[in-house]
Amino acid sequence: MWKNNHNNSTIILASRSPRRVELLKQIGLDCKIYPADIDESQLPDESPVQYVTRLAQEKAAACVTLMAAEYQDYPVIAADTTVALSGLVLGKPLDDNDARDMLASLSDSTHQVHTAVALNFNGGIEVLLSSTNVEMMPLSAEQIEEYIATGDHRDKAGSYGIQGLAGAWIKRIEGSYTGVMGLPIFETAALLRKHRIITI
């Protein structure tokens, strides 16, 4: 296992997501949390893939400016996830009505979940992308209302989380389950392995 100059295996995570923390622990890493709060507006004519790639890079760069001096030599991991349906980005819901509309549009369809993960280390930023096709079952208005009432849709791209109650709606995925969760472990480990941050 990689050790930094402080003789531990801690890295910086530019996210508040407890799911991303748990996924990094899965590969033996502890995290210091430095959320990078940036403008996440989509640019005109920006594709979903371009969008998540740019945001992951910007979060990785912004995080370094927030970190305490003692952590400046630590690797930084940042990620961004979006749901896309027919090329349209479905981000985090503005409110419950927005979430209802998103879930109704995803019902009985196949959509894409794109997650870009960025590593900021030794003065450079590298990004890898995970894209997954997700097939959702037909949803009734009652099912959507019951889900909205749980609050599980809040702060989630596409208004659902596959690791929660909405996992019962997912008929099939083609790609990365952890990518749909918000941090593709294969791509993350590949970046970390390249820089000898992990060796597994």
C-alpha positions in Angstrom: 0.0 0.0 0.0 1.1 3.5 -0.8 2.4 5.7 2.0 2.6 9.5 1.6 5.3 11.6 3.2 3.3 11.5 6.4 3.6 7.7 6.5 -0.1 7.0 6.0 -2.4 6.0 3.2 -4.7 9.0 3.3 -5.8 10.8 0.2 -7.9 13.9 -0.4 -11.5 13.5 -1.6 -13.1 16.5 -3.3 -16.6 15.4 -2.3 -19.0 15.1 0.6 -20.4 11.8 -0.8 -20.4 9.0 1.9 -20.7 6.5 -1.0 -17.4 7.7 -2.5 -15.7 7.5 0.9 -16.9 3.9 1.3 -15.7 2.9 -2.2 -12.2 4.3 -1.5 -12.1 2.4 1.8 -12.9 -0.7 -0.3 -9.5 -0.4 -1.9 -7.7 0.4 1.4 -7.6 4.2 1.4 -8.7 6.7 4.0 -9.9 10.2 3.1 -9.7 13.7 4.2 -12.8 15.5 2.9 -12.3 18.9 1.1 -15.5 19.4 -1.0 -15.0 21.5 -4.1 -18.0 23.7 -4.5 -17.9 24.9 -8.1 -20.4 26.2 -10.6 -21.9 23.0 -12.0 -23.9 24.7 -14.8 -23.7 22.9 -18.2 -22.1 25.0 -20.9 -24.0 25.6 -24.2 -23.6 22.7 -26.7 -21.7 20.7 -24.1 -22.3 16.9 -24.3 -22.9 14.8 -21.1 -19.5 13.3 -21.4 -17.8 16.6 -21.9 -19.8 18.0 -19.0 -18.8 15.4 -16.4 -15.2 15.4 -17.6 -14.9 19.1 -17.3 -16.5 19.2 -13.8 -14.2 16.4 -12.5 -11.2 18.3 -13.7 -12.4 21.6 -12.2 -13.2 20.0 -8.9 -9.8 18.4 -8.7 -8.1 21.7 -9.4 -10.3 23.7 -7.0 -9.8 21.3 -4.2 -6.1 22.0 -4.1 -6.7 25.7 -3.4 -8.8 24.8 -0.4 -6.5 22.3 1.3 -4.4 23.1 4.3 -0.7 23.4 3.7 0.0 20.1 5.4 -2.0 18.2 2.8 -0.5 19.9 -0.4 1.5 16.7 -1.3 -1.5 14.4 -0.9 -3.2 13.0 -4.0 -6.7 14.4 -4.7 -9.5 12.4 -6.1 -12.5 14.2 -7.6 -15.5 12.8 -9.5 -18.7 13.9 -11.2 -21.7 11.9 -12.2 -24.6 12.7 -14.5 -27.5 10.8 -15.9 -28.2 11.3 -19.6 -31.4 10.4 -21.5 -31.3 10.8 -25.2 -28.3 13.1 -24.9 -30.0 15.4 -22.3 -28.3 15.8 -18.9 -30.5 15.0 -15.9 -28.6 16.5 -13.0 -29.6 16.8 -9.3 -33.3 17.7 -8.9 -34.1 21.3 -8.1 -37.1 20.2 -6.0 -39.6 17.3 -5.6 -41.5 18.3 -8.7 -38.3 18.3 -10.7 -37.5 14.8 -9.3 -41.0 13.5 -10.3 -40.5 14.7 -13.9 -37.1 13.1 -14.1 -38.2 9.8 -12.7 -41.2 9.8 -15.1 -38.9 10.4 -18.0 -36.5 7.6 -16.9 -39.4 5.1 -16.4 -39.4 2.2 -18.9 -36.3 3.4 -20.7 -32.6 2.9 -21.0 -30.4 5.8 -20.0 -26.7 6.4 -19.5 -24.8 7.2 -16.3 -21.5 8.9 -17.0 -19.0 9.3 -14.2 -15.6 11.0 -14.7 -12.9 10.5 -12.0 -9.9 12.9 -11.8 -6.6 12.5 -10.0 -4.7 15.6 -9.1 -1.2 14.6 -8.1 2.4 15.8 -8.6 1.2 18.9 -10.4 -0.9 17.2 -13.0 -4.6 16.2 -13.5 -5.6 13.0 -15.2 -9.2 11.9 -15.9 -10.9 8.6 -16.8 -14.5 8.1 -17.8 -17.0 5.4 -17.0 -20.2 5.2 -19.0 -22.9 2.7 -18.2 -26.3 1.8 -19.8 -29.0 1.5 -17.2 -32.5 0.0 -18.0 -35.3 1.0 -15.6 -38.6 -0.7 -15.3 -41.9 1.1 -15.9 -42.9 3.1 -12.9 -46.3 4.0 -11.7 -47.2 7.5 -10.3 -47.7 5.8 -7.0 -44.2 4.2 -7.0 -42.7 7.6 -7.8 -44.6 9.3 -5.0 -43.7 6.7 -2.5 -40.0 7.1 -3.5 -40.1 10.9 -3.3 -41.6 10.7 0.2 -38.5 8.8 1.4 -36.2 11.7 0.4 -33.8 9.3 -1.2 -33.9 11.2 -4.5 -32.3 14.4 -3.0 -28.9 15.5 -4.2 -28.7 12.6 -6.7 -28.1 12.9 -10.4 -31.2 11.7 -12.2 -33.1 11.8 -8.9 -32.3 8.3 -7.9 -29.5 6.2 -6.3 -28.9 2.6 -7.5 -27.5 1.7 -4.1 -30.8 2.6 -2.3 -34.5 1.9 -2.7 -34.4 2.7 -6.4 -32.1 -0.3 -7.0 -35.3 -2.4 -7.1 -36.3 -0.6 -10.3 -33.1 -1.4 -12.3 -33.7 -4.3 -14.6 -30.2 -4.4 -16.1 -27.0 -2.5 -16.3 -24.2 -2.7 -18.9 -21.1 -1.2 -17.5 -19.9 -0.3 -14.0 -22.2 -0.6 -10.9 -19.8 1.5 -8.9 -19.7 4.1 -11.7 -23.5 4.4 -11.3 -23.0 4.8 -7.6 -20.7 7.8 -8.3 -17.1 6.5 -8.2 -16.0 3.8 -10.7 -13.6 1.6 -8.8 -11.9 0.2 -11.8 -11.0 3.6 -13.4 -10.2 5.1 -10.0 -7.8 2.2 -9.1 -6.2 2.5 -12.6 -5.3 6.1 -12.0 -4.0 5.4 -8.5 -2.1 2.4 -9.6 -0.4 4.3 -12.4 1.1 6.7 -9.8 1.9 3.9 -7.3 -0.6 5.2 -4.8 -2.0 1.7 -4.7 -0.4 -1.5 -5.9 -3.3 -3.9 -5.9 
